[in-house]
Amino acid sequence: MNKAELIEIAAKEADLSKASAGKTLDAIVAAVVTAVAKGDTVTLIGFGTFKSSKRAARTGKNPRTGEALKIAATTVPKFSAGAGFKAAVAGKKAKK
């Protein structure tokens, strides 16, 4: 499923125009990105949690030459699926 298909489904389910659904989706994604970039955690109960995670510096290997290289420390986004999402993907009923 791509963004256009998601917008189409959201518009149909929420009885909105595709333009409104698209603006809403863009606003939600922008809010999550902004919050996680600031170091906040965004939790959507039953769906999952978005947060930032620090990755330590490490030594890697160039696959072409085999030469060792340094990989700098960085901050990366992380998503942890919620119990309801995990249960739905596994085909089980979510516990309440």
N, C-alpha and C positions, 0 to 999 in steps of 0.2 A: 504494500500500500504506500502510495506517495502522498505528498502534502495536498494535492488537488483532490484526490480521492477521499482523504480524511475530511477536508472542508465540505465536500459534497455530502458525506454521511452526517456530519455535525449539523449542516444546514437543514437536512431532511428531518433528523431526530428532534431538533430544537425549534423547528418551524421558523427558520430564519432565511434570509436571502444568502446566497453564496458569498456576496460581498461582505455582509455583516459577519458571517461565520469566519471568513478569511481574516478580517480585521481583529476579531476576537482571538483567534488562534495566534496571530502575530503578536498581539499584546501579551498573551499569556507566556509565550516563548520568550519574549523580550524581558518580561518581569522575572522569569526563572533565571535567565542568563545574567541579568544585572545583580540579582540577589546572590547567586553562587559566586560571581566574580568578586563581590565584596566580602566573601567569606561566610555568608549566611547559609543556613540549611533550609531547603524548601521541602516540606513533607505534605504529601497528598495521601491521606489515610486510605488504605486499601489498594493504592496504586504503587506508591514508592517514594523514595527520598532522593533528592538531588543535593549534593554537597561537593565542596572542593577538598582535595587531598594533596598533601605534599609528597613529592617523589624525591628521594635523596639522590645525590650525585653518585654516579657509578662508572665503571670502566666497561666499555663495550668492545666489539671487534668488527672491523671493516670486513664484510664477507668477501669482497673482491681480492683484497691484498692480505688479509689475515692480521693486519696491523692493529694494535690496541689503540683505542681512542677514548677520550674523556667525554662523558655525557653529563651535562650540567643538571643541577637540581632544578626542579620546576613544580608548578602547581597545576594539577589536572582535575577536570570534572569527574565526578563519580556518581553512578546511579545504583541504588539498591532497591530491588523490587519488593513490594509489600506482600503480605500474606494473601490477600485477596487476588492479586495479580498472579502470584505463583500458583495458587490453587486453580485459577481459571486456565492457565497454560497447561497444567498437569491434568486437566479434565476432572478435577475433584470439586466438591462443594466447599465453599469457604466456611470456616468455623466462626461462630459469632461470639 
